[in-house]
Amino acid sequence: MASRPVTQEVAGPPAGPAGSERRAGGDPAPAHPRWLAIAPALFLALWSGGFVALKIGLRDADPLTFLALRYACVVALLAPALAWLRPPRPRTWTAWGHLAVVGLLLQAGYFSCTYLALKAGISAGAIALVTSQQPLLVGLLAPALAGERVGTIRWAGLLLGVAGAVLVIASRSSIDLASPAALGFALAALLAMTASTLWEKRFGQPGHPLVASFVQCAIGLAVVAPLAAALEPMRVAWTPGLWASLAYLVLGNSIVAISLLLAMIRFGEASRVSALFFLVPPATALIAAALLGEAIPPWAWPGMAMAAAGLYLVAHDGRAQAAARPAEPVQ
């Protein structure tokens, strides 16, 4: 009898934790889709460009108000798409719960705390410096919380990558912590991003990207909108720059980049995926130089090389471990 070809349940972020044979509950991990090969480069470009788009948008809107507007646009855009396409939805309340937790940590927690840190007076360089430690924190916690082994070569890559990212940030930005409150929000953003990565790695469930984006951004809107109303005058100037920034952040970041990030976490080790954030400061510097005319200081170039070398070591170690892992028979 001919066997039925194996297909993905949905055409979106794959189900299954990254790089492990089985996820929590004993379900086998799915086969890697071909498009995953270009996901890291595409994610890096979209995520790094988001910082430039945000800088443009914040000229014409208050931070939390702009974030709430971003989430409102995502929800408004995806609601009719969901009604028309009727994509598969999580089958259990547990799956809905895990999806909601990731949304709470990533969309509400990470972005809200980042914007609140900026509002409290922290410099962009300082918030980047704090959150660039995320790969190290994931590397420390992944063995205990996600069952992932982080070897010597990967640790060397993580340390080298963090050093490179710090050098790029320090060469380009003022590192002003402003106040204990600002530093506290920055640390909370770091913890929220780390927790969302590890939670998705450990408990991520099958799901369509439209459903995931809608639920997570709806949760983000429910948290951020009241904060904006309470803390800001909710200033918005509808300039062409704000429209362009908002369109990029809604489509490029909130929908495409976040979907790619969750997919990569499910299919690859959390520490390997987090290592991509080493290249965010260098990539952002290059995009800002091209689009905004911002100069790249001489000391930033060695930092970029160190960050790239760190990412290479992490990726090389991951490939070596994958090659050494015995293949599972096809059922």
Contacts in CASP RR format, 6 or more apart in sequence:
PFRMAT RR
TARGET T0000
AUTHOR 0000-0000-0000
METHOD contacts of the structure
MODEL  1
MASRPVTQEVAGPPAGPAGSERRAGGDPAPAHPRWLAIAPALFLALWSGG
FVALKIGLRDADPLTFLALRYACVVALLAPALAWLRPPRPRTWTAWGHLA
VVGLLLQAGYFSCTYLALKAGISAGAIALVTSQQPLLVGLLAPALAGERV
GTIRWAGLLLGVAGAVLVIASRSSIDLASPAALGFALAALLAMTASTLWE
KRFGQPGHPLVASFVQCAIGLAVVAPLAAALEPMRVAWTPGLWASLAYLV
LGNSIVAISLLLAMIRFGEASRVSALFFLVPPATALIAAALLGEAIPPWA
WPGMAMAAAGLYLVAHDGRAQAAARPAEPVQ
6 31 0 8 1.000
8 14 0 8 1.000
8 30 0 8 1.000
8 33 0 8 1.000
9 15 0 8 1.000
9 88 0 8 1.000
9 206 0 8 1.000
9 207 0 8 1.000
10 87 0 8 1.000
10 88 0 8 1.000
10 206 0 8 1.000
10 207 0 8 1.000
10 208 0 8 1.000
10 209 0 8 1.000
11 208 0 8 1.000
12 207 0 8 1.000
12 208 0 8 1.000
12 209 0 8 1.000
12 259 0 8 1.000
12 263 0 8 1.000
13 207 0 8 1.000
13 209 0 8 1.000
13 212 0 8 1.000
13 259 0 8 1.000
13 260 0 8 1.000
13 262 0 8 1.000
13 263 0 8 1.000
13 266 0 8 1.000
14 30 0 8 1.000
14 32 0 8 1.000
14 33 0 8 1.000
14 36 0 8 1.000
14 206 0 8 1.000
14 263 0 8 1.000
14 266 0 8 1.000
14 267 0 8 1.000
15 30 0 8 1.000
15 204 0 8 1.000
15 205 0 8 1.000
15 206 0 8 1.000
15 207 0 8 1.000
15 266 0 8 1.000
16 23 0 8 1.000
16 27 0 8 1.000
16 29 0 8 1.000
16 30 0 8 1.000
16 204 0 8 1.000
16 205 0 8 1.000
16 206 0 8 1.000
16 266 0 8 1.000
16 267 0 8 1.000
17 23 0 8 1.000
17 24 0 8 1.000
17 29 0 8 1.000
17 146 0 8 1.000
17 201 0 8 1.000
17 202 0 8 1.000
17 204 0 8 1.000
17 265 0 8 1.000
17 266 0 8 1.000
17 268 0 8 1.000
18 201 0 8 1.000
18 264 0 8 1.000
18 265 0 8 1.000
18 266 0 8 1.000
18 267 0 8 1.000
18 268 0 8 1.000
18 269 0 8 1.000
18 270 0 8 1.000
18 272 0 8 1.000
18 273 0 8 1.000
19 29 0 8 1.000
19 267 0 8 1.000
19 268 0 8 1.000
19 269 0 8 1.000
19 322 0 8 1.000
20 29 0 8 1.000
20 147 0 8 1.000
20 148 0 8 1.000
20 269 0 8 1.000
21 28 0 8 1.000
21 29 0 8 1.000
21 325 0 8 1.000
21 328 0 8 1.000
22 28 0 8 1.000
22 29 0 8 1.000
23 29 0 8 1.000
23 202 0 8 1.000
23 203 0 8 1.000
23 204 0 8 1.000
24 202 0 8 1.000
24 203 0 8 1.000
28 328 0 8 1.000
28 331 0 8 1.000
29 267 0 8 1.000
32 267 0 8 1.000
36 263 0 8 1.000
36 264 0 8 1.000
36 267 0 8 1.000
39 260 0 8 1.000
39 263 0 8 1.000
39 264 0 8 1.000
40 264 0 8 1.000
40 276 0 8 1.000
42 256 0 8 1.000
42 260 0 8 1.000
43 257 0 8 1.000
43 260 0 8 1.000
43 261 0 8 1.000
43 264 0 8 1.000
43 276 0 8 1.000
44 276 0 8 1.000
44 279 0 8 1.000
44 280 0 8 1.000
44 283 0 8 1.000
45 283 0 8 1.000
46 252 0 8 1.000
46 253 0 8 1.000
46 256 0 8 1.000
46 257 0 8 1.000
46 260 0 8 1.000
47 253 0 8 1.000
47 257 0 8 1.000
47 261 0 8 1.000
47 280 0 8 1.000
48 279 0 8 1.000
48 280 0 8 1.000
48 283 0 8 1.000
48 284 0 8 1.000
48 287 0 8 1.000
49 248 0 8 1.000
49 283 0 8 1.000
49 284 0 8 1.000
49 287 0 8 1.000
50 248 0 8 1.000
50 249 0 8 1.000
50 252 0 8 1.000
50 253 0 8 1.000
51 280 0 8 1.000
51 284 0 8 1.000
51 288 0 8 1.000
52 284 0 8 1.000
52 287 0 8 1.000
52 288 0 8 1.000
52 291 0 8 1.000
52 292 0 8 1.000
53 244 0 8 1.000
53 245 0 8 1.000
53 248 0 8 1.000
53 249 0 8 1.000
53 253 0 8 1.000
54 66 0 8 1.000
54 245 0 8 1.000
54 249 0 8 1.000
55 124 0 8 1.000
55 288 0 8 1.000
55 292 0 8 1.000
56 241 0 8 1.000
56 242 0 8 1.000
56 244 0 8 1.000
56 245 0 8 1.000
57 66 0 8 1.000
57 241 0 8 1.000
57 242 0 8 1.000
57 245 0 8 1.000
57 246 0 8 1.000
58 66 0 8 1.000
59 239 0 8 1.000
59 241 0 8 1.000
59 242 0 8 1.000
60 236 0 8 1.000
60 237 0 8 1.000
60 238 0 8 1.000
60 239 0 8 1.000
60 241 0 8 1.000
60 242 0 8 1.000
61 69 0 8 1.000
61 235 0 8 1.000
61 236 0 8 1.000
61 237 0 8 1.000
61 242 0 8 1.000
62 228 0 8 1.000
62 232 0 8 1.000
62 233 0 8 1.000
62 234 0 8 1.000
62 235 0 8 1.000
62 236 0 8 1.000
63 115 0 8 1.000
63 116 0 8 1.000
63 118 0 8 1.000
63 119 0 8 1.000
63 232 0 8 1.000
64 112 0 8 1.000
64 115 0 8 1.000
64 116 0 8 1.000
64 119 0 8 1.000
64 224 0 8 1.000
64 227 0 8 1.000
64 228 0 8 1.000
64 231 0 8 1.000
64 232 0 8 1.000
65 228 0 8 1.000
65 232 0 8 1.000
65 234 0 8 1.000
65 235 0 8 1.000
65 236 0 8 1.000
66 115 0 8 1.000
66 236 0 8 1.000
66 246 0 8 1.000
67 111 0 8 1.000
67 112 0 8 1.000
67 115 0 8 1.000
67 224 0 8 1.000
67 228 0 8 1.000
68 221 0 8 1.000
68 224 0 8 1.000
68 225 0 8 1.000
68 227 0 8 1.000
68 228 0 8 1.000
69 236 0 8 1.000
69 246 0 8 1.000
70 246 0 8 1.000
70 249 0 8 1.000
70 250 0 8 1.000
70 254 0 8 1.000
71 107 0 8 1.000
71 217 0 8 1.000
71 218 0 8 1.000
71 220 0 8 1.000
71 221 0 8 1.000
71 224 0 8 1.000
71 225 0 8 1.000
71 254 0 8 1.000
72 221 0 8 1.000
72 225 0 8 1.000
73 246 0 8 1.000
73 250 0 8 1.000
74 213 0 8 1.000
74 214 0 8 1.000
74 217 0 8 1.000
74 250 0 8 1.000
74 254 0 8 1.000
74 255 0 8 1.000
75 214 0 8 1.000
75 217 0 8 1.000
75 218 0 8 1.000
75 221 0 8 1.000
77 250 0 8 1.000
77 255 0 8 1.000
78 210 0 8 1.000
78 213 0 8 1.000
78 214 0 8 1.000
78 217 0 8 1.000
78 255 0 8 1.000
79 214 0 8 1.000
81 210 0 8 1.000
82 210 0 8 1.000
82 211 0 8 1.000
82 214 0 8 1.000
85 210 0 8 1.000
87 208 0 8 1.000
87 210 0 8 1.000
87 211 0 8 1.000
88 206 0 8 1.000
88 207 0 8 1.000
88 208 0 8 1.000
88 211 0 8 1.000
89 207 0 8 1.000
89 208 0 8 1.000
89 211 0 8 1.000
90 96 0 8 1.000
90 97 0 8 1.000
90 99 0 8 1.000
90 205 0 8 1.000
90 206 0 8 1.000
90 207 0 8 1.000
90 211 0 8 1.000
94 205 0 8 1.000
95 205 0 8 1.000
95 206 0 8 1.000
95 207 0 8 1.000
96 215 0 8 1.000
98 199 0 8 1.000
98 203 0 8 1.000
98 204 0 8 1.000
98 205 0 8 1.000
99 205 0 8 1.000
99 207 0 8 1.000
99 211 0 8 1.000
99 212 0 8 1.000
99 215 0 8 1.000
99 216 0 8 1.000
100 215 0 8 1.000
100 216 0 8 1.000
100 219 0 8 1.000
101 199 0 8 1.000
101 203 0 8 1.000
102 196 0 8 1.000
102 199 0 8 1.000
102 200 0 8 1.000
102 204 0 8 1.000
102 212 0 8 1.000
102 216 0 8 1.000
102 262 0 8 1.000
103 196 0 8 1.000
103 215 0 8 1.000
103 216 0 8 1.000
103 219 0 8 1.000
103 220 0 8 1.000
104 219 0 8 1.000
104 220 0 8 1.000
104 223 0 8 1.000
105 192 0 8 1.000
105 193 0 8 1.000
105 195 0 8 1.000
105 196 0 8 1.000
105 199 0 8 1.000
106 192 0 8 1.000
106 193 0 8 1.000
106 196 0 8 1.000
106 216 0 8 1.000
106 258 0 8 1.000
107 216 0 8 1.000
107 217 0 8 1.000
107 219 0 8 1.000
107 220 0 8 1.000
107 223 0 8 1.000
107 254 0 8 1.000
108 219 0 8 1.000
108 220 0 8 1.000
108 222 0 8 1.000
108 223 0 8 1.000
108 224 0 8 1.000
109 188 0 8 1.000
109 189 0 8 1.000
109 192 0 8 1.000
109 223 0 8 1.000
110 189 0 8 1.000
110 192 0 8 1.000
110 193 0 8 1.000
110 196 0 8 1.000
111 189 0 8 1.000
111 220 0 8 1.000
111 224 0 8 1.000
112 220 0 8 1.000
112 223 0 8 1.000
112 224 0 8 1.000
112 227 0 8 1.000
113 185 0 8 1.000
113 186 0 8 1.000
113 188 0 8 1.000
113 189 0 8 1.000
113 192 0 8 1.000
114 127 0 8 1.000
114 131 0 8 1.000
114 185 0 8 1.000
114 186 0 8 1.000
114 189 0 8 1.000
116 185 0 8 1.000
116 227 0 8 1.000
116 231 0 8 1.000
117 127 0 8 1.000
117 182 0 8 1.000
117 183 0 8 1.000
117 184 0 8 1.000
117 185 0 8 1.000
117 186 0 8 1.000
117 189 0 8 1.000
118 124 0 8 1.000
118 127 0 8 1.000
119 231 0 8 1.000
119 232 0 8 1.000
120 178 0 8 1.000
120 179 0 8 1.000
120 181 0 8 1.000
120 182 0 8 1.000
120 185 0 8 1.000
121 176 0 8 1.000
121 178 0 8 1.000
121 179 0 8 1.000
121 182 0 8 1.000
122 176 0 8 1.000
122 177 0 8 1.000
122 178 0 8 1.000
122 179 0 8 1.000
122 182 0 8 1.000
122 183 0 8 1.000
122 185 0 8 1.000
122 186 0 8 1.000
123 173 0 8 1.000
123 174 0 8 1.000
123 175 0 8 1.000
123 176 0 8 1.000
123 177 0 8 1.000
123 178 0 8 1.000
124 173 0 8 1.000
125 169 0 8 1.000
125 172 0 8 1.000
125 173 0 8 1.000
125 174 0 8 1.000
125 175 0 8 1.000
126 173 0 8 1.000
126 174 0 8 1.000
126 175 0 8 1.000
126 176 0 8 1.000
126 177 0 8 1.000
126 178 0 8 1.000
126 182 0 8 1.000
126 183 0 8 1.000
126 186 0 8 1.000
127 186 0 8 1.000
127 189 0 8 1.000
128 169 0 8 1.000
128 173 0 8 1.000
128 281 0 8 1.000
129 166 0 8 1.000
129 169 0 8 1.000
129 170 0 8 1.000
129 175 0 8 1.000
130 183 0 8 1.000
130 186 0 8 1.000
130 187 0 8 1.000
130 189 0 8 1.000
130 190 0 8 1.000
131 186 0 8 1.000
131 189 0 8 1.000
131 190 0 8 1.000
131 193 0 8 1.000
131 277 0 8 1.000
132 162 0 8 1.000
132 165 0 8 1.000
132 166 0 8 1.000
132 169 0 8 1.000
132 277 0 8 1.000
132 278 0 8 1.000
132 280 0 8 1.000
132 281 0 8 1.000
133 162 0 8 1.000
133 190 0 8 1.000
134 190 0 8 1.000
134 193 0 8 1.000
134 194 0 8 1.000
134 197 0 8 1.000
134 274 0 8 1.000
134 277 0 8 1.000
135 158 0 8 1.000
135 161 0 8 1.000
135 162 0 8 1.000
135 271 0 8 1.000
135 274 0 8 1.000
135 275 0 8 1.000
135 277 0 8 1.000
135 278 0 8 1.000
135 314 0 8 1.000
136 158 0 8 1.000
136 159 0 8 1.000
136 162 0 8 1.000
137 190 0 8 1.000
137 191 0 8 1.000
137 194 0 8 1.000
138 194 0 8 1.000
138 197 0 8 1.000
138 198 0 8 1.000
138 270 0 8 1.000
138 271 0 8 1.000
138 274 0 8 1.000
139 148 0 8 1.000
139 150 0 8 1.000
139 154 0 8 1.000
139 155 0 8 1.000
139 158 0 8 1.000
139 270 0 8 1.000
139 271 0 8 1.000
139 274 0 8 1.000
141 194 0 8 1.000
141 198 0 8 1.000
142 148 0 8 1.000
142 150 0 8 1.000
142 198 0 8 1.000
142 201 0 8 1.000
142 269 0 8 1.000
142 270 0 8 1.000
142 271 0 8 1.000
143 149 0 8 1.000
143 150 0 8 1.000
145 198 0 8 1.000
145 202 0 8 1.000
146 198 0 8 1.000
146 201 0 8 1.000
146 202 0 8 1.000
146 270 0 8 1.000
148 201 0 8 1.000
148 269 0 8 1.000
148 270 0 8 1.000
148 271 0 8 1.000
149 321 0 8 1.000
150 158 0 8 1.000
150 271 0 8 1.000
151 317 0 8 1.000
153 313 0 8 1.000
153 316 0 8 1.000
153 317 0 8 1.000
153 320 0 8 1.000
154 271 0 8 1.000
154 272 0 8 1.000
154 313 0 8 1.000
154 314 0 8 1.000
154 317 0 8 1.000
154 318 0 8 1.000
156 310 0 8 1.000
156 313 0 8 1.000
157 275 0 8 1.000
157 309 0 8 1.000
157 310 0 8 1.000
157 311 0 8 1.000
157 312 0 8 1.000
157 313 0 8 1.000
157 314 0 8 1.000
157 317 0 8 1.000
158 271 0 8 1.000
158 275 0 8 1.000
158 310 0 8 1.000
158 314 0 8 1.000
160 306 0 8 1.000
160 307 0 8 1.000
160 309 0 8 1.000
160 310 0 8 1.000
160 313 0 8 1.000
161 275 0 8 1.000
161 278 0 8 1.000
161 306 0 8 1.000
161 307 0 8 1.000
161 309 0 8 1.000
161 310 0 8 1.000
161 311 0 8 1.000
162 278 0 8 1.000
163 303 0 8 1.000
163 306 0 8 1.000
164 278 0 8 1.000
164 302 0 8 1.000
164 303 0 8 1.000
164 304 0 8 1.000
164 305 0 8 1.000
164 306 0 8 1.000
164 307 0 8 1.000
165 277 0 8 1.000
165 278 0 8 1.000
165 280 0 8 1.000
165 281 0 8 1.000
165 282 0 8 1.000
165 303 0 8 1.000
165 307 0 8 1.000
167 299 0 8 1.000
167 300 0 8 1.000
167 302 0 8 1.000
167 303 0 8 1.000
167 306 0 8 1.000
168 281 0 8 1.000
168 282 0 8 1.000
168 285 0 8 1.000
168 300 0 8 1.000
168 303 0 8 1.000
168 304 0 8 1.000
168 307 0 8 1.000
169 175 0 8 1.000
169 281 0 8 1.000
170 299 0 8 1.000
171 297 0 8 1.000
171 298 0 8 1.000
171 299 0 8 1.000
171 300 0 8 1.000
171 303 0 8 1.000
172 281 0 8 1.000
172 285 0 8 1.000
172 294 0 8 1.000
172 296 0 8 1.000
172 297 0 8 1.000
172 300 0 8 1.000
177 183 0 8 1.000
177 186 0 8 1.000
197 265 0 8 1.000
197 270 0 8 1.000
197 273 0 8 1.000
197 274 0 8 1.000
198 270 0 8 1.000
200 262 0 8 1.000
200 265 0 8 1.000
200 266 0 8 1.000
201 265 0 8 1.000
201 266 0 8 1.000
201 269 0 8 1.000
201 270 0 8 1.000
204 262 0 8 1.000
204 266 0 8 1.000
209 255 0 8 1.000
209 259 0 8 1.000
212 258 0 8 1.000
212 259 0 8 1.000
212 262 0 8 1.000
213 254 0 8 1.000
213 255 0 8 1.000
213 258 0 8 1.000
213 259 0 8 1.000
216 258 0 8 1.000
217 254 0 8 1.000
228 234 0 8 1.000
236 242 0 8 1.000
261 273 0 8 1.000
264 273 0 8 1.000
264 276 0 8 1.000
265 273 0 8 1.000
269 318 0 8 1.000
271 314 0 8 1.000
272 314 0 8 1.000
272 315 0 8 1.000
272 318 0 8 1.000
275 310 0 8 1.000
275 311 0 8 1.000
275 314 0 8 1.000
275 315 0 8 1.000
276 311 0 8 1.000
278 307 0 8 1.000
278 308 0 8 1.000
278 310 0 8 1.000
278 311 0 8 1.000
279 307 0 8 1.000
279 308 0 8 1.000
279 311 0 8 1.000
281 307 0 8 1.000
282 300 0 8 1.000
282 303 0 8 1.000
282 304 0 8 1.000
282 307 0 8 1.000
282 308 0 8 1.000
285 294 0 8 1.000
285 296 0 8 1.000
285 300 0 8 1.000
285 304 0 8 1.000
286 296 0 8 1.000
288 294 0 8 1.000
289 295 0 8 1.000
289 296 0 8 1.000
END
